[in-house]
């Protein structure tokens, strides 16, 4: 097979990767088995194959492809960059970060590695670093569409809503049919109380996907915030038609009742929505818990807030939004504090969202788990005390702090739990702690 034929297969494989068709990508690469002689071809083949396997959830198989190649070609930025993606897909963000940093060090002009490294820092909530990498990757000519989305998300996390809106508008000028991002832009306008602009964005989304339940729900929520209960009721009708069996119409109706001053009706509505939620639908459950927590926190009903926090913990749904509402209702307000990311270890129990360090079935004997907890506290000692007390109050046993992963200063906030990662790494305790 000559070099042009090999390159043609690589080009096709890359196209399939961009189209999110990893199974076809692997079949495409099969034509190259045992036919590669050139070093660059072997590297590209291994990188593409590992990427496809990772996209199919076969992380261990992807590592089996990459590791011997990296041993053979330790200076290949392409291989280190792909390793970072594979490790990220497996949830190993720290190792993924190291691999992508190595890729960038080996080839500072690799805009794809820069963009992927930015994504890792975004997942690690190091937003300023992520933003710098995204901007640099865009300047260097990386594929701009998805990078503009991520840039806008980071800008919003940093509180720069004006820049986030500007970036998202730039994205939508390139991809005007993206309903989800029109909704996101509407929410950004709503967050700054720019309700007329938000409604214009919702109408743009409506032209593309009038039967989007996400559109109707968010439009209804924004309308309540804008004190337009007539518009909210209209969106509720659409939403009920689209998702009559979902909890979301009940949540929107409860929010409308609250706006109209019917607090008892709203309270019962949130309770009914939580009872109605589909437990196998994580996103629906998390959203219902967040909406209910917002209501009970606003009404300073601390007992229900505590119950909702426990319910969210059991469901592995202690999201940033839910914990923020809880902290504002129960935590001390401070001018300055720190955000801490910690790894806790504790005894295994049923109900965890489990991943295994072996990638396979978890041994049923002598198990422990590791989980990331994020805390807002004045200092390390308060963070340690807060996270230990919280985990033990939630029923965890034999708890210890394994590692402080990250910390950042934060202003004008409330102390307490910031988020609990959904997944827990479960492993066999060999007594070597």
C-alpha positions in Angstrom: 0.0 0.0 0.0 1.6 3.3 -1.1 1.7 6.5 1.0 -1.2 8.1 -0.7 -3.5 5.2 0.0 -2.4 5.2 3.7 -3.0 8.9 4.0 -6.4 8.5 2.4 -7.4 6.0 5.0 -6.1 8.3 7.8 -8.1 11.2 6.4 -11.2 9.0 6.3 -10.6 7.8 9.8 -10.3 11.4 11.0 -13.5 12.3 9.3 -15.3 9.5 11.0 -13.9 10.6 14.3 -15.3 14.1 13.8 -18.6 12.6 12.9 -18.6 10.5 16.1 -18.6 7.2 14.3 -15.8 5.2 16.2 -17.0 1.7 15.1 -16.7 2.7 11.5 -13.4 4.3 12.2 -12.0 1.1 13.5 -13.2 -0.8 10.5 -11.6 1.8 8.3 -8.3 1.4 10.1 -8.4 -2.4 9.8 -7.2 -2.1 6.2 -3.8 -0.9 7.6 -3.0 -3.8 9.9 0.5 -5.1 9.4 1.0 -2.8 6.4 2.7 0.1 8.1 6.5 0.7 7.8 7.0 4.4 8.2 7.3 5.7 11.8 4.9 8.5 11.3 2.3 6.1 9.9 2.6 3.8 12.8 2.2 6.7 15.3 -0.9 8.0 13.5 -2.4 4.6 13.2 -1.9 3.9 16.9 -3.3 7.3 17.9 -6.4 7.0 15.8 -7.1 3.4 16.9 -6.6 4.3 20.6 -8.9 7.3 20.2 -11.6 5.1 18.6 -11.4 2.5 21.3 -11.6 5.2 24.0 -14.7 6.6 22.3 -16.3 3.2 22.5 -15.6 2.9 26.2 -12.7 0.5 25.8 -10.1 2.6 27.8 -7.9 -0.4 28.8 -7.7 -1.6 25.2 -6.8 2.0 24.1 -4.0 2.1 26.7 -2.7 -1.3 25.4 -2.3 0.3 22.0 -0.6 3.5 23.2 1.7 2.4 25.9 4.2 0.3 23.8 4.2 3.0 21.2 5.0 5.7 23.7 7.8 3.5 25.1 9.1 3.2 21.5 8.5 6.9 20.6 8.7 8.9 23.8 9.1 12.2 22.0 5.8 11.9 20.0 3.5 14.7 20.9 0.7 13.0 18.9 0.9 9.9 21.2 1.1 11.9 24.4 -1.8 14.0 23.3 -3.9 11.0 22.5 -3.0 9.4 25.8 -4.4 12.6 27.5 -7.7 12.2 25.7 -8.0 8.5 26.6 -7.2 9.2 30.3 -9.7 12.0 30.4 -12.4 9.8 28.9 -11.6 7.4 31.7 -12.0 10.1 34.3 -8.3 10.3 35.3 -7.9 14.0 34.9 -4.6 14.5 36.8 -2.8 11.9 34.6 -4.6 13.3 31.5 -3.3 16.7 32.4 0.3 15.5 32.7 0.1 13.7 29.3 -1.3 16.7 27.5 1.2 19.0 29.2 3.9 16.7 27.9 2.3 16.9 24.4 2.4 20.7 24.4 5.9 20.7 25.7 7.0 18.5 22.8 5.0 20.5 20.2 4.0 24.0 21.3 2.3 24.5 17.9 -0.2 21.6 18.4 -3.5 23.5 18.7 -5.5 20.3 19.2 -3.4 19.4 22.3 -3.7 22.9 23.6 -7.5 22.8 23.2 -7.8 19.4 24.9 -5.5 20.6 27.7 -7.8 23.5 28.1 -10.7 21.1 28.4 -8.9 19.2 31.2 -8.3 22.5 33.1 -11.9 23.4 32.7 -13.0 20.0 34.1 -10.6 20.7 37.0 -12.3 24.1 37.5 -9.1 26.0 36.8 -11.1 28.3 34.6 -8.6 31.1 34.0 -5.9 28.7 32.8 -8.5 26.9 30.6 -9.5 30.3 29.1 -5.9 31.2 28.2 -5.4 27.8 26.5 -8.7 28.1 24.6 -7.8 31.6 23.3 -4.4 30.5 22.3 -5.7 27.4 20.4 -8.2 29.6 18.6 -5.5 32.1 17.6 -3.4 29.1 16.3 -6.3 28.0 14.0 -7.9 25.1 16.0 -11.4 24.1 15.0 -13.3 27.0 16.3 -16.9 25.8 16.7 -16.6 23.7 19.8 -13.9 25.9 21.2 -16.2 28.9 21.2 -18.8 27.0 23.1 -16.3 25.9 25.7 -14.8 29.5 25.9 -18.3 30.9 26.5 -18.9 28.3 29.3 -15.6 29.2 31.0 -16.3 32.9 30.7 -19.7 32.4 32.4 -18.1 30.4 35.2 -15.7 33.3 35.7 -18.7 35.6 36.1 -18.0 37.5 32.8 -21.5 37.1 31.4 -21.0 39.9 28.9 -18.0 38.2 27.3 -19.7 34.8 27.4 -22.7 36.2 25.5 -20.4 37.9 23.0 -18.5 34.6 22.4 -21.7 32.6 22.1 -23.1 35.1 19.6 -20.0 34.6 17.5 -20.5 30.9 17.7 -24.1 31.1 16.7 -23.2 33.3 13.7 -21.2 30.2 12.5 -23.7 27.5 13.7 -27.1 29.2 13.7 -29.1 25.9 13.9 -27.8 25.0 17.3 -30.9 25.1 19.5 -29.1 24.2 22.7 -26.8 27.2 22.4 -29.6 29.6 21.7 -31.2 28.4 24.9 -27.8 28.8 26.7 -27.6 32.4 25.4 -31.1 33.1 26.5 -30.2 31.9 30.0 -27.1 34.1 30.1 -29.3 37.1 29.2 -31.8 36.0 31.9 -29.0 35.8 34.5 -28.3 39.5 33.8 -32.1 40.3 33.9 -32.1 41.0 30.2 -35.4 39.3 29.6 -36.3 40.9 26.2 -33.1 39.6 24.8 -33.6 36.2 26.4 -37.1 36.0 24.8 -35.6 36.8 21.4 -33.2 33.9 21.8 -36.0 31.6 22.8 -37.9 32.6 19.7 -34.9 31.9 17.5 -34.6 28.4 19.1 -38.4 27.9 18.6 -37.9 28.4 14.8 -35.5 25.5 14.8 -36.9 23.1 17.3 -40.5 24.0 18.5 -40.9 20.6 20.2 -37.8 20.9 22.4 -38.8 20.3 26.0 -35.6 22.0 27.2 -36.7 25.1 25.3 -40.2 25.2 26.8 -38.9 24.5 30.4 -36.2 27.2 30.3 -38.5 29.7 28.5 -41.1 29.2 31.2 -38.5 29.6 34.0 -37.2 32.8 32.5 -40.8 34.1 32.1 -41.4 33.6 35.8 -38.2 35.5 36.6 -39.4 38.3 34.3 -42.8 38.3 36.1 -44.5 37.2 32.9 -46.7 34.5 34.3 -48.9 34.7 31.1 -45.9 33.6 29.0 -44.9 31.0 31.7 -48.4 29.5 31.6 -48.2 29.3 27.8 -44.8 27.4 28.0 -46.2 25.2 30.6 -49.0 24.1 28.2 -46.4 23.2 25.6 -44.2 21.4 28.1 -47.1 19.4 29.5 -48.0 18.2 26.0 -44.4 17.2 25.3 -43.6 15.6 28.6 -46.8 14.7 30.4 -45.1 11.9 32.3 -42.1 13.9 33.4 -41.6 15.9 36.6 -40.6 19.0 34.7 -44.2 20.4 34.1 -44.8 20.0 37.8 -41.6 21.9 38.6 -42.5 24.7 36.3 -46.1 24.9 37.7 -44.7 25.0 41.3 -42.3 27.9 40.2 -45.3 29.8 38.8 -47.3 29.2 41.9 -44.4 30.7 44.0 -44.4 33.8 41.7 -48.1 34.2 42.3 -47.7 34.0 46.1 -49.2 30.6 46.5 -46.3 29.3 48.7 -48.2 26.3 50.0 -49.2 25.3 46.5 -45.6 25.7 45.4 -44.3 23.7 48.4 -46.7 20.8 47.6 -45.8 21.2 43.9 -42.1 20.6 44.5 -42.8 17.6 46.7 -45.1 16.2 44.1 -42.5 16.7 41.4 -39.8 14.9 43.4 -42.2 12.0 44.0 -43.0 11.9 40.3 -39.4 12.1 39.0 -38.1 9.2 37.0 -35.3 7.7 39.1 -33.5 6.2 36.2 -33.2 9.7 34.6 -30.3 11.3 36.4 -30.5 14.7 34.8 -34.2 15.0 35.5 -33.6 14.0 39.2 -30.8 16.4 39.6 -32.8 19.3 38.1 -35.8 18.5 40.3 -33.6 18.4 43.4 -32.0 21.7 42.4 -35.4 23.5 41.8 -36.8 22.2 45.1 -33.6 23.2 47.0 -33.8 26.7 45.5 -37.4 27.1 46.7 -36.9 25.8 50.3 -33.7 27.8 50.6 -35.4 31.0 49.5 -38.2 30.3 52.1 -35.6 29.6 54.8 -37.1 26.2 55.4 -34.0 24.6 56.8 -35.5 21.2 57.7 -36.5 20.4 54.1 -33.1 21.8 52.9 -31.4 19.2 55.1 -33.6 16.4 53.8 -33.0 17.4 50.2 -29.3 17.4 50.7 -29.4 13.9 52.1 -31.6 12.8 49.3 -29.2 14.3 46.7 -26.2 12.6 48.4 -27.9 9.2 48.3 -28.7 9.8 44.6 -25.1 11.0 43.9 -26.6 14.3 42.8 -24.9 16.9 45.0 -24.4 19.3 42.1 -22.9 22.8 42.2 -26.3 24.4 41.8 -27.9 22.4 44.6 -25.0 22.9 47.0 -24.9 26.6 46.3 -28.5 27.1 47.3 -27.9 25.0 50.4 -24.8 27.0 51.4 -26.6 30.3 51.0 -29.4 29.0 53.3 -27.2 27.4 55.9 -23.5 28.6 55.6 -21.8 31.7 57.0 -21.4 34.5 54.5 -17.7 35.6 54.2 -15.8 38.2 52.2 -12.9 35.9 51.4 -12.5 32.1 51.4 -11.0 29.3 49.4 -12.4 26.6 47.1 -10.8 23.3 47.9 -10.9 20.0 46.0 -10.2 17.0 48.2 -10.1 13.2 47.7 -11.8 11.3 50.5 -11.5 7.6 51.2 -14.1 5.6 53.1 -15.7 2.2 53.4 -17.6 0.8 50.5 -21.4 0.9 50.7 -24.2 0.2 48.3 -25.6 3.0 46.2 -22.3 4.5 45.0 -22.0 5.4 41.3 -19.1 3.0 40.9 -16.1 2.9 38.7 -13.3 0.4 39.3 -9.6 1.0 39.2 -9.3 -2.3 37.2 -11.8 -1.3 34.6 -13.7 -4.5 35.2 -16.0 -6.1 37.8 -15.4 -4.9 41.4 -14.3 -7.5 43.9 -17.0 -8.0 46.5 -14.7 -8.3 49.5 -12.9 -5.6 51.6 -13.8 -2.7 49.4 -13.1 1.0 49.9 -13.9 4.0 47.7 -12.3 7.3 46.7 -14.4 10.3 45.8 -13.8 14.0 45.1 -15.4 16.5 47.4 -15.2 20.2 46.9 -15.5 22.6 49.8 -15.7 26.4 50.4 -13.8 27.2 53.6 -11.7 29.9 55.2 -8.6 27.7 55.4 -7.3 24.1 55.2 -8.3 23.2 58.7 -11.9 24.4 58.2 -12.0 22.5 54.9 -10.8 19.3 56.6 -13.3 19.6 59.4 -16.2 20.5 57.0 -15.6 17.6 54.6 -15.1 15.0 57.4 -18.2 16.1 59.3 -20.3 16.2 56.1 -19.2 12.8 54.9 -19.8 11.2 58.3 -23.2 13.0 58.6 -24.1 11.5 55.2 -23.4 8.0 56.6 -19.9 7.3 55.4 -17.7 5.3 57.7 -14.0 5.2 58.4 -13.4 8.4 56.5 -10.0 9.9 55.8 -8.7 12.7 53.6 -6.3 11.2 51.0 -5.3 14.4 49.2 -5.8 18.1 48.7 -6.0 18.2 44.9 -6.6 21.9 44.2 -7.5 25.2 45.8 -8.4 28.7 44.6 -9.3 31.9 46.4 -12.9 33.1 46.1 -14.7 36.3 47.3 -18.1 37.1 48.6 -19.4 33.6 49.2 -20.9 31.2 51.7 -18.8 28.4 53.3 -19.8 24.8 53.1 -20.0 22.0 50.5 -19.5 23.2 46.9 -20.0 19.9 45.0 -19.6 16.1 45.4 -18.5 14.3 42.3 -21.0 11.8 41.1 -18.6 8.9 40.6 -16.6 7.0 43.2 -13.5 4.9 42.5 -14.1 1.5 44.2 -11.1 -0.7 45.0 -10.0 -3.7 47.0 -8.5 -2.7 50.4 -5.2 -4.6 50.8 -4.5 -3.0 54.1 -1.7 -0.9 52.9 -3.2 2.5 53.5 
